[in-house]
């Protein structure tokens, strides 16, 4: 019981009023609209765990990886139904194990005063190399997805490859992850709006990625400030 209390204390320490308000509003909007549109239980729970994951990641809390693990499994099911093969493979093969890697690496770099992860930023040269690799990987993977008849192959590839590199930067605690997450979220919102219009996606997923986008912009500003 004492260990549980200590874990909860670390998770709730250091929250600002606007951060609490943000997670409350995001949760209420996604839940309310999803229920209105009569989305599936899997879609709704995937959306909720997803937004809690990204907001807690921005906050630098270890619990983000627990919610992330649940979200990746549920989201893979939703993506499978929409035939976004890149998203399915990304979540099951990559995100699930990377959540555990991230949890371990972040646990070794926690600020004891704030109970948040210690943040870093890339050098200019490092940023150029990272973005070049992302671009090259996107083009190559897009051709592969087109060969297996994926939906929107190059957009799917862009979302997938950018996400892989963004997650690596996240695990290594670099601020530049949020630049990639903003791009990923814009592309993926477009993907799921397309799926929703064609009847293969749900509103919960569209809202989840919309919240991801707003959160990525907020956290880009926050981490940029923190790493300065």
N, C-alpha and C positions, 0 to 999 in steps of 0.2 A: 504493500500500500504506500509506503514511504517513497519507493522508487517511482511509482505512478505519479505521486504528487510532485516529485522533483521534475519529471518529464513534462508535466503540464505547466509547472512554473516556468520552465525554460521556454516553452512554446508561446506562452501568453505575455512574457516580459517584453517591454520595449515597443509595444504597439502604439502608434499615434492615432488620434481620433479619426483623421481622414482615411487611414488604412483600414480601420474597423468599419467605417461607413462604406468604403469601397467594396469590401468583401461581402457586406450585408446586402448592398444594392445589387451587386452582380448575382448573388445567390437568388434573391427574390425575383429579379427580372427573368432569369433563365427558368426557374421553377414555375413561375406564374404563366409565362407565355407557352412553355412546353405543355403544361396541363391544359391550357386553353386549346392548343392545337391537337390535343390527344395523342401526344407522342408516346412511343413505347417506353416501358420501364427501363430497359437497357439504355436507350438513348438519353433519357433524362438523368439517370445515375451516372452515365459516362460524362455528361456535360457538367454535372455538379462536381464530381471528383476532379475533372479537368480544370475547372476554374479555381478550385481550392488549391490545386497543385501549382498552377502558374503564379497565383498571388503569393503563396507561401514561398515559392522559389524567389520571387522578387524581394520578398522580405528577408530571404536568407535563412529560412528555417528548415531543419532536417526533415520535418514531417512532410515536406513537399514530395519527397521521394516515395513515401508510403501511399499517398493519394495518387501519385503518378503511376505507381505500379498497378493499382486497381483500374485507373483510367485507361491505361494502354491496352489491357486485355478487353475491356468493354468496347473501347473505340475500335479495336481491330474487328470485332463482330459487326459493328455498324458499317465500317469501311468495306467489309467483305460483301455485304448486301448491295453496296453501291458499285461494286467491281472496281474499286480503287486499289489495285493489287500492290502498288508501291506503298500506300499507307498501311496495308495489312502487314506486309513484310517488315516495314520500318518499325512498327509497334511491337510485334511479337519477337522478331529476331534481334532487334537492336535496343529498343527502349526498355524492355523488361530487364535484361541483364545490366544495362547502363544505370538503371535506377539504384541497383545495389552497389555498383561501383561508385556512383555519385554520393550515396549515403556514407560510404566508408571514407571517401576522400574529404568530404565536407566535415565529417566528425573530427578530423585531425586539424581543422583550421577554423575553429569557432572562437569568436571574440567572447571572452568570459564575462565581460561587463554587459554587452548587449545581447548575448546569446544568438548573434547572427554570424553568418559566415564572413570571413575576411575577404574582401573583394580586390581584384587586380585588373590591369588593363594591358593590352598588347602594345608593342612598339609599332612605329609606322611601318617598318619593314615586315614585321610579323603580320600586320593587318593585310598588306598587299598580297603576301604569299597565301594567306588563308582565303581571301576573296577570289584569287585566281583558281585555286583548287576547287572551290565551290562551283565556279562557272564551268570549268572543264568537266567536272563530275556530272553536272546537270545535263549537259549535252549528250554525253555518253549513255547515261541511264535512260534518257528520254527515248533514244533509239531502241534500247532493249524493251522498254514497255510498249513501244509501238509494234514491235514484232509479235508480242503476245496479246495484242488486241486490247490493251488497257484503255480505260476511259480518260480522255484528255491526257495522253501520255507525257507530253513535255511539261505541262503544268503540274501533273502528278510527280514527275521527276524533280522538278524545281522544288516542290514542297518537301519531298523526301530528302534530297541531297542537302538542301539548306538546313533541314532539321537535324541531320546527322552531325554536321559541323557545328551547329548551334549547341547541340547537346554536349559535344566534346568541350566547347568553350565554357558551357555551364558547369560541367564537372570540374574543370580546371579553374573555375571562379573568375572568368574574364568578363569584363563589362561588354565587350564587343558581341557577345552572344545576343544581346537585345537588338542590335542592328539587324542580324539575321532573322531573329524571331519576328520582327515587324514585317519583313518581306515575306516570310513563311506564312504569317497570318493573313496578309492581304491576298496572297495566292490561294490559300486554302479556303478562305471565305468565298471566293469566286467559285471554287470547285464544288462546295457544298450548296451554294445557291443554285448552281446548275443541276446538281443531283436532286435538290428539293423540287425544282420546277419540273423535272422529268419523272418524279415519283419514286426515286430510289434513295432519297435522303429524308431527314426529318428536321423540323424547325429547331429542336433542341441542339442539334449539332451545329447548325448555322449560328445560333446564338452563342454557343460555346466558343466557337472560333472568333466571333465578333468581340466577345469579352477578352479573349486572348490578345487580340489586336490592340484594344484600348489599354490593356494591362502592360503589353510590351512597350508601348509608347511611354507610359508612366514610369516603368522600371528603367527604361533607357535613360531618362532624365535623372532618376534617383541614383542609379549605379554610376553614371557619369559624374555626378556631384560627389558621391561617396569615394570614388577612386581618385579624385583630385585632392 
